[in-house]
Amino acid sequence: QVQLVESGGGLVQAGGSLRLSCAASGRTFSMLRVGWFRQAPGKEREFVAAITWSGGSTDVANSVKGQFTISRNNVQNTVYLQMNSLKPEDTAVYYCAARGSSGWSRFPSGYDYWGQGTQVTVSS
């Protein structure tokens, strides 16, 4: 079992930055990939970025490429999402998720464990 806890969300003005953290505990050795998703009210849950736990390879959605950066610290058991140049359309609940099987996935169904989410609100 893997437990994921997000933190770092909040209210920020357009153009500002936030760094989200996802702290993992439990059977973290079973995590092959960790991803970030976001969901705005009335919208489908949207893939943001993912990273391999061991090698640090990344997959980033085109919608945030060049704006968001995903990274991880294996010793700290933490995955980060650095969000720069934030826009109001980035407002959403951001979720951390872990995938226990091989290969990349951009679908929520491809992930086995989920955090509680953290709210990011970007004001104009």
GUMAR-332570 format. One record per atom (N, C-alpha, C): residue number from 0; residue in three letters; atom name; y, x, z. Coordinates in Angstrom, 2 decimals. Example, Ala and Ser with C-alpha at 12.3 -4.5 7.8 and 13.67 -1.06 7.14 Angstrom:
! residues 2
R   seq   type   atom        c2        c1        c3
R     0    ALA      N     -5.69     13.19      7.80
R     0    ALA     CA     -4.50     12.30      7.80
R     0    ALA      C     -3.30     13.20      7.80
R     1    SER      N     -2.25     12.85      7.08
R     1    SER     CA     -1.06     13.67      7.14
R     1    SER      C      0.03     12.90      7.87
END
This chain:
! residues 124
R   seq   type   atom        c2        c1        c3
R     0    GLN      N     -1.19      0.84      0.00
R     0    GLN     CA      0.00      0.00      0.00
R     0    GLN      C      1.24      0.88      0.00
R     1    VAL      N      2.27      0.41     -0.71
R     1    VAL     CA      3.54      1.11     -0.81
R     1    VAL      C      4.64      0.17     -0.34
R     2    GLN      N      5.53      0.69      0.46
R     2    GLN     CA      6.71     -0.06      0.88
R     2    GLN      C      7.95      0.59      0.29
R     3    LEU      N      8.84     -0.23     -0.23
R     3    LEU     CA     10.06      0.23     -0.87
R     3    LEU      C     11.25     -0.46     -0.24
R     4    VAL      N     12.27      0.32      0.08
R     4    VAL     CA     13.47     -0.22      0.69
R     4    VAL      C     14.68      0.33     -0.06
R     5    GLU      N     15.46     -0.57     -0.66
R     5    GLU     CA     16.66     -0.18     -1.38
R     5    GLU      C     17.86     -0.16     -0.44
R     6    SER      N     18.81      0.69     -0.77
R     6    SER     CA     20.07      0.72     -0.04
R     6    SER      C     21.14      1.27     -0.97
R     7    GLY      N     22.38      1.13     -0.56
R     7    GLY     CA     23.49      1.71     -1.30
R     7    GLY      C     24.30      0.73     -2.11
R     8    GLY      N     23.87     -0.51     -2.17
R     8    GLY     CA     24.63     -1.51     -2.90
R     8    GLY      C     25.90     -1.88     -2.15
R     9    GLY      N     26.74     -2.62     -2.84
R     9    GLY     CA     27.99     -3.05     -2.24
R     9    GLY      C     28.96     -3.52     -3.28
R    10    LEU      N     30.20     -3.62     -2.87
R    10    LEU     CA     31.29     -4.06     -3.73
R    10    LEU      C     32.08     -2.85     -4.20
R    11    VAL      N     32.29     -2.76     -5.50
R    11    VAL     CA     33.01     -1.64     -6.07
R    11    VAL      C     33.90     -2.15     -7.20
R    12    GLN      N     35.02     -1.50     -7.39
R    12    GLN     CA     35.91     -1.87     -8.48
R    12    GLN      C     35.39     -1.34     -9.81
R    13    ALA      N     35.75     -2.04    -10.87
R    13    ALA     CA     35.37     -1.59    -12.21
R    13    ALA      C     35.83     -0.15    -12.43
R    14    GLY      N     34.95      0.63    -13.03
R    14    GLY     CA     35.22      2.04    -13.25
R    14    GLY      C     34.71      2.93    -12.14
R    15    GLY      N     34.32      2.35    -11.03
R    15    GLY     CA     33.84      3.12     -9.91
R    15    GLY      C     32.37      3.46    -10.03
R    16    SER      N     31.85      4.10     -8.99
R    16    SER     CA     30.48      4.57     -8.97
R    16    SER      C     29.77      4.15     -7.69
R    17    LEU      N     28.47      4.00     -7.80
R    17    LEU     CA     27.60      3.77     -6.66
R    17    LEU      C     26.32      4.55     -6.87
R    18    ARG      N     25.70      4.97     -5.79
R    18    ARG     CA     24.37      5.55     -5.85
R    18    ARG      C     23.43      4.71     -5.02
R    19    LEU      N     22.44      4.13     -5.67
R    19    LEU     CA     21.42      3.37     -5.00
R    19    LEU      C     20.27      4.28     -4.61
R    20    SER      N     19.67      4.00     -3.47
R    20    SER     CA     18.52      4.75     -3.00
R    20    SER      C     17.34      3.81     -2.82
R    21    CYS      N     16.16      4.31     -3.11
R    21    CYS     CA     14.92      3.59     -2.89
R    21    CYS      C     14.02      4.49     -2.06
R    22    ALA      N     13.84      4.14     -0.80
R    22    ALA     CA     13.00      4.91      0.10
R    22    ALA      C     11.58      4.36      0.07
R    23    ALA      N     10.63      5.21     -0.23
R    23    ALA     CA      9.23      4.82     -0.34
R    23    ALA      C      8.45      5.32      0.86
R    24    SER      N      7.52      4.50      1.31
R    24    SER     CA      6.63      4.88      2.40
R    24    SER      C      5.25      4.30      2.14
R    25    GLY      N      4.29      4.70      2.97
R    25    GLY     CA      2.92      4.27      2.78
R    25    GLY      C      2.18      5.21      1.85
R    26    ARG      N      1.41      4.63      0.95
R    26    ARG     CA      0.57      5.41      0.05
R    26    ARG      C      1.37      5.84     -1.18
R    27    THR      N      2.36      6.67     -0.93
R    27    THR     CA      3.26      7.07     -2.01
R    27    THR      C      2.56      7.90     -3.08
R    28    PHE      N      1.42      8.50     -2.73
R    28    PHE     CA      0.68      9.28     -3.72
R    28    PHE      C      0.15      8.40     -4.84
R    29    SER      N      0.07      7.11     -4.61
R    29    SER     CA     -0.42      6.19     -5.63
R    29    SER      C      0.66      5.77     -6.62
R    30    MET      N      1.91      6.16     -6.39
R    30    MET     CA      2.99      5.80     -7.29
R    30    MET      C      3.01      6.76     -8.47
R    31    LEU      N      2.76      6.23     -9.65
R    31    LEU     CA      2.85      7.03    -10.86
R    31    LEU      C      4.26      6.98    -11.46
R    32    ARG      N      4.88      5.82    -11.39
R    32    ARG     CA      6.24      5.64    -11.86
R    32    ARG      C      7.00      4.74    -10.92
R    33    VAL      N      8.28      4.99    -10.81
R    33    VAL     CA      9.17      4.14    -10.04
R    33    VAL      C     10.30      3.69    -10.96
R    34    GLY      N     10.57      2.41    -10.95
R    34    GLY     CA     11.58      1.85    -11.82
R    34    GLY      C     12.64      1.07    -11.07
R    35    TRP      N     13.74      0.89    -11.75
R    35    TRP     CA     14.81      0.02    -11.27
R    35    TRP      C     14.96     -1.15    -12.24
R    36    PHE      N     15.06     -2.34    -11.68
R    36    PHE     CA     15.35     -3.55    -12.42
R    36    PHE      C     16.59     -4.20    -11.82
R    37    ARG      N     17.22     -5.07    -12.58
R    37    ARG     CA     18.34     -5.83    -12.04
R    37    ARG      C     18.24     -7.27    -12.52
R    38    GLN      N     18.79     -8.16    -11.72
R    38    GLN     CA     18.76     -9.57    -12.04
R    38    GLN      C     20.07    -10.22    -11.61
R    39    ALA      N     20.77    -10.75    -12.58
R    39    ALA     CA     21.98    -11.52    -12.33
R    39    ALA      C     21.62    -12.99    -12.22
R    40    PRO      N     22.45    -13.79    -11.56
R    40    PRO     CA     22.15    -15.22    -11.43
R    40    PRO      C     21.94    -15.88    -12.78
R    41    GLY      N     20.85    -16.63    -12.91
R    41    GLY     CA     20.54    -17.32    -14.15
R    41    GLY      C     20.00    -16.45    -15.26
R    42    LYS      N     19.76    -15.18    -14.99
R    42    LYS     CA     19.29    -14.25    -16.00
R    42    LYS      C     17.87    -13.79    -15.68
R    43    GLU      N     17.19    -13.32    -16.72
R    43    GLU     CA     15.88    -12.71    -16.53
R    43    GLU      C     16.03    -11.36    -15.85
R    44    ARG      N     15.00    -10.98    -15.14
R    44    ARG     CA     14.99     -9.66    -14.53
R    44    ARG      C     14.93     -8.61    -15.64
R    45    GLU      N     15.84     -7.66    -15.60
R    45    GLU     CA     16.07     -6.73    -16.68
R    45    GLU      C     15.71     -5.31    -16.26
R    46    PHE      N     14.98     -4.63    -17.12
R    46    PHE     CA     14.65     -3.23    -16.88
R    46    PHE      C     15.89     -2.36    -16.99
R    47    VAL      N     16.02     -1.42    -16.07
R    47    VAL     CA     17.15     -0.50    -16.06
R    47    VAL      C     16.70      0.92    -16.37
R    48    ALA      N     15.77      1.44    -15.58
R    48    ALA     CA     15.33      2.81    -15.75
R    48    ALA      C     14.04      3.02    -14.98
R    49    ALA      N     13.29      4.04    -15.36
R    49    ALA     CA     12.07      4.41    -14.65
R    49    ALA      C     11.90      5.92    -14.68
R    50    ILE      N     11.11      6.42    -13.75
R    50    ILE     CA     10.88      7.85    -13.64
R    50    ILE      C      9.45      8.10    -13.21
R    51    THR      N      8.82      9.14    -13.74
R    51    THR     CA      7.50      9.52    -13.26
R    51    THR      C      7.65     10.24    -11.93
R    52    TRP      N      6.77      9.91    -11.00
R    52    TRP     CA      6.88     10.45     -9.66
R    52    TRP      C      6.63     11.95     -9.63
R    53    SER      N      5.69     12.40    -10.45
R    53    SER     CA      5.31     13.80    -10.41
R    53    SER      C      6.23     14.69    -11.23
R    54    GLY      N      6.43     14.34    -12.50
R    54    GLY     CA      7.15     15.23    -13.39
R    54    GLY      C      8.62     14.96    -13.56
R    55    GLY      N      9.07     13.77    -13.18
R    55    GLY     CA     10.48     13.45    -13.31
R    55    GLY      C     10.92     13.03    -14.70
R    56    SER      N      9.98     12.73    -15.59
R    56    SER     CA     10.35     12.20    -16.89
R    56    SER      C     10.97     10.83    -16.73
R    57    THR      N     11.92     10.50    -17.58
R    57    THR     CA     12.68      9.27    -17.42
R    57    THR      C     12.64      8.40    -18.66
R    58    ASP      N     12.79      7.12    -18.43
R    58    ASP     CA     12.96      6.12    -19.47
R    58    ASP      C     14.15      5.27    -19.04
R    59    VAL      N     15.17      5.20    -19.88
R    59    VAL     CA     16.40      4.52    -19.51
R    59    VAL      C     16.73      3.47    -20.56
R    60    ALA      N     17.07      2.29    -20.11
R    60    ALA     CA     17.42      1.21    -21.02
R    60    ALA      C     18.67      1.57    -21.81
R    61    ASN      N     18.69      1.15    -23.07
R    61    ASN     CA     19.84      1.43    -23.91
R    61    ASN      C     21.14      0.87    -23.34
R    62    SER      N     21.03     -0.23    -22.63
R    62    SER     CA     22.22     -0.89    -22.11
R    62    SER      C     22.96     -0.04    -21.08
R    63    VAL      N     22.27      0.90    -20.44
R    63    VAL     CA     22.90      1.73    -19.42
R    63    VAL      C     22.78      3.21    -19.71
R    64    LYS      N     22.24      3.57    -20.86
R    64    LYS     CA     22.07      4.98    -21.20
R    64    LYS      C     23.43      5.66    -21.27
R    65    GLY      N     23.52      6.81    -20.62
R    65    GLY     CA     24.77      7.53    -20.54
R    65    GLY      C     25.67      7.08    -19.41
R    66    GLN      N     25.32      5.98    -18.79
R    66    GLN     CA     26.10      5.42    -17.69
R    66    GLN      C     25.36      5.57    -16.36
R    67    PHE      N     24.05      5.29    -16.38
R    67    PHE     CA     23.22      5.38    -15.19
R    67    PHE      C     22.27      6.56    -15.32
R    68    THR      N     21.95      7.18    -14.20
R    68    THR     CA     21.00      8.27    -14.15
R    68    THR      C     20.00      8.02    -13.04
R    69    ILE      N     18.72      8.13    -13.37
R    69    ILE     CA     17.67      7.99    -12.37
R    69    ILE      C     17.14      9.37    -12.01
R    70    SER      N     16.85      9.57    -10.74
R    70    SER     CA     16.30     10.83    -10.27
R    70    SER      C     15.43     10.55     -9.05
R    71    ARG      N     14.71     11.58     -8.63
R    71    ARG     CA     13.87     11.40     -7.45
R    71    ARG      C     13.78     12.69     -6.66
R    72    ASN      N     13.49     12.55     -5.38
R    72    ASN     CA     13.23     13.66     -4.49
R    72    ASN      C     11.88     13.37     -3.83
R    73    ASN      N     10.85     14.08     -4.29
R    73    ASN     CA      9.51     13.81     -3.80
R    73    ASN      C      9.36     14.13     -2.31
R    74    VAL      N     10.04     15.19     -1.87
R    74    VAL     CA      9.95     15.56     -0.47
R    74    VAL      C     10.54     14.47      0.41
R    75    GLN      N     11.64     13.90     -0.04
R    75    GLN     CA     12.28     12.83      0.72
R    75    GLN      C     11.69     11.46      0.43
R    76    ASN      N     10.75     11.38     -0.53
R    76    ASN     CA     10.15     10.11     -0.92
R    76    ASN      C     11.21      9.09     -1.30
R    77    THR      N     12.16      9.54     -2.09
R    77    THR     CA     13.30      8.70     -2.43
R    77    THR      C     13.60      8.79     -3.92
R    78    VAL      N     13.89      7.64     -4.51
R    78    VAL     CA     14.35      7.55     -5.89
R    78    VAL      C     15.79      7.06     -5.87
R    79    TYR      N     16.60      7.64     -6.74
R    79    TYR     CA     18.01      7.31     -6.78
R    79    TYR      C     18.39      6.72     -8.13
R    80    LEU      N     19.40      5.89     -8.11
R    80    LEU     CA     20.03      5.41     -9.33
R    80    LEU      C     21.52      5.65     -9.20
R    81    GLN      N     22.01      6.65     -9.91
R    81    GLN     CA     23.43      6.94     -9.93
R    81    GLN      C     24.09      6.09    -10.99
R    82    MET      N     25.03      5.26    -10.60
R    82    MET     CA     25.68      4.33    -11.49
R    82    MET      C     27.15      4.70    -11.59
R    83    ASN      N     27.58      5.06    -12.78
R    83    ASN     CA     28.96      5.44    -13.03
R    83    ASN      C     29.62      4.46    -13.98
R    84    SER      N     30.93      4.51    -14.03
R    84    SER     CA     31.71      3.67    -14.94
R    84    SER      C     31.27      2.22    -14.87
R    85    LEU      N     31.16      1.71    -13.68
R    85    LEU     CA     30.63      0.37    -13.48
R    85    LEU      C     31.54     -0.69    -14.08
R    86    LYS      N     30.90     -1.71    -14.64
R    86    LYS     CA     31.59     -2.82    -15.27
R    86    LYS      C     31.16     -4.12    -14.60
R    87    PRO      N     31.98     -5.17    -14.69
R    87    PRO     CA     31.58     -6.43    -14.08
R    87    PRO      C     30.22     -6.93    -14.54
R    88    GLU      N     29.83     -6.65    -15.77
R    88    GLU     CA     28.53     -7.09    -16.26
R    88    GLU      C     27.37     -6.35    -15.62
R    89    ASP      N     27.64     -5.31    -14.86
R    89    ASP     CA     26.61     -4.62    -14.09
R    89    ASP      C     26.30     -5.33    -12.78
R    90    THR      N     27.07     -6.35    -12.45
R    90    THR     CA     26.85     -7.09    -11.21
R    90    THR      C     25.47     -7.75    -11.23
R    91    ALA      N     24.67     -7.49    -10.22
R    91    ALA     CA     23.32     -8.03    -10.14
R    91    ALA      C     22.70     -7.59     -8.82
R    92    VAL      N     21.55     -8.18     -8.52
R    92    VAL     CA     20.69     -7.64     -7.49
R    92    VAL      C     19.81     -6.58     -8.14
R    93    TYR      N     19.81     -5.40     -7.57
R    93    TYR     CA     19.03     -4.30     -8.10
R    93    TYR      C     17.78     -4.10     -7.27
R    94    TYR      N     16.64     -4.03     -7.95
R    94    TYR     CA     15.34     -3.91     -7.31
R    94    TYR      C     14.69     -2.59     -7.68
R    95    CYS      N     14.07     -1.98     -6.71
R    95    CYS     CA     13.22     -0.83     -6.92
R    95    CYS      C     11.77     -1.30     -7.00
R    96    ALA      N     10.99     -0.74     -7.91
R    96    ALA     CA      9.61     -1.13     -8.09
R    96    ALA      C      8.76      0.08     -8.40
R    97    ALA      N      7.51      0.05     -7.96
R    97    ALA     CA      6.58      1.15     -8.18
R    97    ALA      C      5.40      0.67     -9.02
R    98    ARG      N      5.00      1.53     -9.94
R    98    ARG     CA      3.88      1.26    -10.83
R    98    ARG      C      2.74      2.18    -10.48
R    99    GLY      N      1.54      1.61    -10.33
R    99    GLY     CA      0.38      2.38     -9.92
R    99    GLY      C     -0.59      2.72    -11.03
R   100    SER      N     -0.28      2.35    -12.25
R   100    SER     CA     -1.15      2.66    -13.38
R   100    SER      C     -0.40      3.55    -14.36
R   101    SER      N     -1.14      4.13    -15.29
R   101    SER     CA     -0.57      5.10    -16.20
R   101    SER      C      0.24      4.42    -17.29
R   102    GLY      N      1.10      5.20    -17.92
R   102    GLY     CA      1.89      4.70    -19.02
R   102    GLY      C      3.21      4.10    -18.56
R   103    TRP      N      4.12      3.97    -19.51
R   103    TRP     CA      5.42      3.39    -19.23
R   103    TRP      C      5.38      1.87    -19.34
R   104    SER      N      6.21      1.22    -18.56
R   104    SER     CA      6.38     -0.21    -18.68
R   104    SER      C      7.83     -0.57    -18.44
R   105    ARG      N      8.32     -1.50    -19.24
R   105    ARG     CA      9.65     -2.06    -19.05
R   105    ARG      C      9.58     -3.52    -18.62
R   106    PHE      N      8.42     -3.96    -18.19
R   106    PHE     CA      8.22     -5.34    -17.78
R   106    PHE      C      7.98     -5.40    -16.29
R   107    PRO      N      8.57     -6.40    -15.62
R   107    PRO     CA      8.30     -6.55    -14.19
R   107    PRO      C      6.82     -6.66    -13.86
R   108    SER      N      6.03     -7.29    -14.76
R   108    SER     CA      4.61     -7.44    -14.51
R   108    SER      C      3.87     -6.11    -14.50
R   109    GLY      N      4.49     -5.06    -15.01
R   109    GLY     CA      3.87     -3.76    -15.01
R   109    GLY      C      4.01     -2.99    -13.72
R   110    TYR      N      4.67     -3.57    -12.76
R   110    TYR     CA      4.92     -2.90    -11.48
R   110    TYR      C      4.24     -3.64    -10.35
R   111    ASP      N      3.72     -2.88     -9.41
R   111    ASP     CA      2.85     -3.41     -8.38
R   111    ASP      C      3.54     -3.65     -7.04
R   112    TYR      N      4.57     -2.90     -6.76
R   112    TYR     CA      5.26     -2.99     -5.48
R   112    TYR      C      6.75     -3.13     -5.71
R   113    TRP      N      7.38     -3.91     -4.85
R   113    TRP     CA      8.80     -4.22     -5.02
R   113    TRP      C      9.55     -4.12     -3.71
R   114    GLY      N     10.78     -3.66     -3.79
R   114    GLY     CA     11.67     -3.71     -2.66
R   114    GLY      C     12.35     -5.06     -2.55
R   115    GLN      N     13.18     -5.19     -1.55
R   115    GLN     CA     13.83     -6.47     -1.28
R   115    GLN      C     15.07     -6.70     -2.14
R   116    GLY      N     15.56     -5.67     -2.77
R   116    GLY     CA     16.75     -5.77     -3.59
R   116    GLY      C     18.01     -5.43     -2.83
R   117    THR      N     18.99     -4.95     -3.56
R   117    THR     CA     20.30     -4.67     -2.98
R   117    THR      C     21.37     -5.17     -3.94
R   118    GLN      N     22.36     -5.85     -3.40
R   118    GLN     CA     23.38     -6.48     -4.22
R   118    GLN      C     24.42     -5.46     -4.65
R   119    VAL      N     24.72     -5.47     -5.94
R   119    VAL     CA     25.81     -4.68     -6.50
R   119    VAL      C     26.79     -5.65     -7.13
R   120    THR      N     28.02     -5.60     -6.68
R   120    THR     CA     29.07     -6.46     -7.22
R   120    THR      C     30.21     -5.59     -7.70
R   121    VAL      N     30.56     -5.76     -8.96
R   121    VAL     CA     31.63     -4.98     -9.58
R   121    VAL      C     32.79     -5.92     -9.86
R   122    SER      N     33.91     -5.66     -9.26
R   122    SER     CA     35.08     -6.50     -9.41
R   122    SER      C     35.98     -5.95    -10.50
R   123    SER      N     36.72     -6.84    -11.13
R   123    SER     CA     37.65     -6.45    -12.18
R   123    SER      C     39.08     -6.41    -11.69
END
